[in-house]
């Protein structure tokens, strides 16, 4: 890829036991590639966050702190070096296996000059990815015609999102949905404040299927997701899945909901989709 000029700068994150062995003495420091691994070439990696119900570890120290850093940091100012130092310090754990102690340390490989750059150049919110790519294209091109084309595409994208926000807000208002009813369900310990997003899903045969996303402003990090379905080829199977495993059950009136005994104690996110596409 480097020989064929397929990238400008490339960043790897690798988490596994002995993950450093994938880069040690193998990754040159002059091909614009930087890698961070959860361990060196001989160390074991360690799990955390055990789910006692399922009897499984659902994360690892490196993954847990990487995600925690992602949630709490400003990637416009935090550099890759700042990120590494945070992970190196927080994942310096010692596990016990077969009566022996095994340390774990995050490591860096390759072109370390890349670590001076902000994380935002390599890692962005997926919702903002199309916007960010166009912004970077505008910033990097020296061709005036290309710059004008990218600026036009960005303007169209942002205007389209504004239109969809307005369209879906009007559409949702006709459904009679009342978020206050959701926040007053049994089991909720405090009021939930919401903010809304909307857009569309790419569907088969060129059709666009709209979604409405309501995210909690109170605690989005611990968000369960509720799907509201209005038909489509996948509706019956998804509804059956939610009926069996979801936190709510529909009352006989077909409109109101009741929480189950095992329901989550907060409602943070909801997704509304019209005619969802079959998952096959």
C-alpha positions in Angstrom: 0.0 0.0 0.0 2.8 2.4 0.8 4.6 1.6 -2.4 1.5 2.2 -4.4 0.7 5.5 -2.5 -2.6 4.2 -1.2 -2.5 6.3 1.9 -0.9 9.5 3.3 -0.5 8.5 6.9 -1.8 5.3 8.5 -2.6 4.5 12.2 -3.1 1.0 13.6 -4.5 0.0 17.0 -4.0 -3.7 17.8 -5.2 -5.5 21.0 -4.1 -9.1 21.6 -1.7 -11.1 23.7 1.8 -10.6 22.4 0.4 -8.0 20.0 3.7 -6.2 19.7 5.1 -9.2 17.8 3.1 -8.1 14.8 5.3 -5.0 14.5 8.5 -5.6 16.4 11.4 -5.6 13.9 8.8 -5.6 11.1 7.4 -2.1 10.8 9.8 0.4 9.3 9.8 3.9 10.8 9.9 5.7 7.4 6.7 4.7 5.6 4.2 7.0 7.4 2.7 4.2 9.5 2.2 4.4 13.2 1.0 1.5 15.4 -0.1 1.2 19.0 -0.4 -2.2 20.6 -1.9 -3.3 24.0 1.2 -5.3 24.9 4.8 -5.9 23.7 5.9 -9.0 21.8 5.9 -11.3 24.9 3.3 -10.0 27.3 -0.3 -11.3 27.8 -3.3 -9.0 27.6 -5.8 -8.9 30.3 -9.6 -8.8 30.4 -11.9 -6.8 32.6 -15.6 -6.0 33.1 -16.9 -9.5 33.8 -20.6 -10.2 33.0 -21.6 -12.5 35.8 -24.9 -13.3 34.2 -23.4 -14.5 30.9 -20.2 -15.8 32.5 -17.9 -13.9 30.2 -15.5 -11.0 30.1 -16.9 -8.3 27.9 -13.9 -6.0 27.6 -10.1 -5.8 28.2 -8.1 -3.2 30.0 -6.7 -1.7 26.7 -10.1 -1.6 25.0 -11.9 -0.3 28.1 -9.5 2.6 28.6 -9.2 3.3 24.9 -13.0 3.7 24.8 -13.0 5.8 28.0 -10.4 8.1 26.5 -12.6 8.4 23.3 -15.6 9.4 25.4 -13.9 12.0 27.5 -11.2 13.7 25.4 -11.2 16.5 22.9 -9.6 14.9 19.8 -9.1 18.3 18.2 -6.4 19.1 20.8 -5.3 15.6 22.1 -2.4 14.2 20.1 -1.7 10.6 19.4 1.2 10.9 21.9 -1.2 12.2 24.6 -3.5 9.2 23.9 -0.6 6.7 24.1 0.7 8.1 27.4 -2.9 7.9 28.8 -3.2 4.3 27.7 0.3 3.3 28.8 -0.4 4.6 32.3 -3.9 3.2 32.7 -3.3 -0.2 31.2 -0.2 -0.9 33.2 -2.0 -3.9 34.8 -0.6 -7.1 36.3 -2.8 -10.2 36.0 -2.3 -13.5 37.6 -2.4 -16.7 35.6 -1.0 -20.1 36.6 0.3 -18.5 39.8 2.6 -16.2 37.9 2.3 -12.4 37.5 2.2 -11.0 34.0 2.6 -7.2 33.4 0.9 -5.5 30.5 2.1 -2.2 28.8 0.9 -0.4 25.7 3.7 0.0 23.1 4.4 2.2 20.1 5.9 1.2 16.7 6.7 2.7 13.4 6.9 6.4 12.5 6.6 8.2 15.9 6.6 11.6 14.3 2.9 11.0 13.5 2.1 11.1 17.2 2.5 14.9 17.2 -0.8 15.0 15.2 -4.2 15.4 16.8 -6.3 12.2 17.1 -9.1 14.0 15.1 -7.1 13.5 11.9 -7.5 9.8 12.2 -10.6 9.2 14.4 -14.0 10.9 14.1 -17.6 10.3 14.9 -19.0 8.1 12.1 -22.0 10.4 11.8 -19.6 13.3 11.0 -17.4 11.3 8.7 -18.8 12.5 5.4 -18.6 16.1 6.6 -15.1 15.7 8.0 -13.8 14.1 4.7 -15.2 17.0 2.6 -13.7 19.5 5.1 -10.3 17.8 4.8 -10.5 17.6 1.0 -11.2 21.4 0.9 -8.3 22.0 3.2 -5.8 19.8 1.4 -6.5 20.5 -2.3 -4.6 23.2 -4.3 -6.9 22.9 -7.3 -9.4 25.7 -7.2 -11.9 23.7 -9.2 -11.7 20.8 -6.8 -12.0 23.1 -3.9 -15.2 24.7 -5.3 -16.6 21.2 -6.0 -16.0 20.0 -2.5 -17.4 23.2 -1.0 -20.6 22.7 -3.1 -20.8 19.0 -2.0 -20.4 20.1 1.6 -23.1 22.7 1.3 -25.5 20.2 -0.3 -24.8 17.7 2.5 -25.4 20.2 5.3 -28.5 21.6 3.7 -29.8 18.1 3.2 -29.4 17.3 6.9 -31.2 20.5 7.8 -34.0 19.6 5.5 -34.2 16.1 7.0 -34.2 17.4 10.5 -37.1 19.7 9.7 -38.9 17.0 7.7 -38.6 14.3 10.4 -39.6 16.7 13.2 -42.8 17.4 11.3 -43.3 13.7 10.5 -42.8 12.7 14.1 -45.2 15.4 15.4 -48.0 13.7 13.4 -47.4 10.3 15.2 -48.7 11.5 18.6 -45.5 10.3 20.2 -45.1 11.7 23.7 -41.6 11.4 25.2 -43.0 12.3 28.6 -44.8 9.0 28.6 -41.5 7.2 28.0 -39.7 9.1 30.8 -42.5 8.2 33.3 -42.3 4.5 32.9 -41.7 2.4 36.0 -38.1 2.0 36.9 -36.9 5.4 35.8 -35.0 7.0 38.6 -34.8 10.5 37.2 -36.1 12.6 34.3 -34.3 12.1 31.0 -33.5 15.1 28.7 -33.4 14.3 24.9 -31.9 15.7 21.8 -32.9 14.5 18.3 -31.1 13.5 15.1 -32.5 12.3 11.8 -31.4 11.1 8.4 -31.9 8.2 6.0 -30.7 4.7 5.5 -29.6 3.4 2.1 -32.0 0.8 1.0 -32.3 -1.6 -1.9 -33.7 -0.5 -5.3 -32.6 3.1 -4.6 -35.2 3.7 -2.0 -34.4 5.9 1.0 -35.7 4.8 4.4 -35.8 7.5 7.1 -34.8 7.2 10.8 -35.4 9.3 13.8 -32.8 9.1 16.6 -33.4 10.5 20.1 -30.3 10.6 22.3 -30.2 11.2 26.0 -28.4 14.4 27.0 -28.4 13.0 30.6 -26.3 9.9 30.1 -25.7 8.9 26.4 -22.7 6.7 27.3 -24.9 4.1 29.0 -27.5 4.1 26.3 -29.7 1.1 25.6 -31.5 1.3 22.3 -35.2 0.9 21.5 -36.4 0.3 18.0 -39.8 1.6 16.9 -40.9 -0.2 13.7 -43.6 0.7 11.3 -43.5 -2.1 8.8 -41.3 -3.6 6.2 -39.9 -7.0 5.4 -37.8 -7.2 8.6 -40.4 -5.8 10.9 -41.9 -9.1 12.2 -38.6 -10.7 13.1 -37.2 -7.6 14.7 -40.4 -7.0 16.6 -40.3 -10.6 17.8 -36.8 -10.2 19.0 -37.7 -7.0 20.9 -40.8 -8.6 22.3 -38.8 -11.5 23.7 -35.7 -9.7 24.9 -36.6 -6.0 25.1 -37.1 -3.9 28.2 -40.8 -3.1 27.4 -43.9 -5.0 26.6 -46.9 -3.5 24.7 -50.1 -3.2 26.6 -53.4 -4.5 25.2 -54.3 -1.0 23.8 -51.4 -1.4 21.4 -50.2 2.1 22.2 -48.8 2.3 25.7 -45.8 0.4 27.1 -45.0 -1.3 30.4 -41.6 -2.1 31.7 -40.6 -5.6 32.4 -39.2 -6.8 35.7 -35.8 -7.1 34.1 -36.0 -3.7 32.3 -33.1 -1.3 32.1 -33.5 1.4 34.7 -32.9 4.2 32.2 -34.1 5.0 28.7 -31.4 6.8 26.9 -31.7 6.1 23.1 -34.4 5.4 20.7 -34.3 4.7 17.0 -37.4 5.2 14.7 -37.3 3.5 11.3 -39.9 3.4 8.6 -40.0 0.2 6.5 -36.6 -1.1 7.6 -34.7 -3.2 5.1 -34.6 -7.0 5.6 -31.4 -8.2 7.1 -31.6 -11.5 5.3 
